[in-house]
């Protein structure tokens, strides 16, 4: 079964190491991504594929629902460490929280079906129930947007993000990818302390929204 993976790696190696050895050598020396993306673990939502990015262009953090827990919660340790690398060490200028349509984690949480470790993790989204105004029978997209917005708001409390926002070195975005119609929905944008805009702009095929 793993032959499929090894065959894929062989094609990747030919495309990078054989066809572009200079690029491969540069990547071996270090990374300088301009963007960091917090994305869901869902196999259909690969940021590098969605944004047509090559090796070294995106710093990607993935976990269920792209959910950001409170910065002072023990569950935030792994995310906090990754943010320190992305924002402080690598100096990315844009940080995107990328939610998506038909997210199983959000659906299980919104429907009260999340149990075990998934339930413990998704409980960090419970604050969205009090602020989203989605209602018990809401369109799943309402909850997906609510989790993205909650996550964007929480990022500003992570010290490394707060400092970069205050210094004007970082912009934080909340996006939702609709895998049904292939669009990106822009939900929020934070360019500095206290400058959050929310909306429902959509972007079809072509450049990503600002």
Buried (B, 14 or more C-beta within 10 A) or exposed (E): EEEEEEEEEEEEEEEBBEEBEEBBEBBEEEBEBEBBBBBBEBEEBEBBEBBEBEBEBBBBBBBBBBBBBEBEEEBBEEBBEBBBBBBBEBEBEBBBBBBBBBBBBBBBBBEEEBEEEBEEBBBBBEBBBEEBEBEEEEEBBBBBBBBBBBBBBBBBEBEBBBEBBEEEBBBBBBBBBBBEEEBBBBBBBBBBEEEBEEEEEEBEEEEBBE
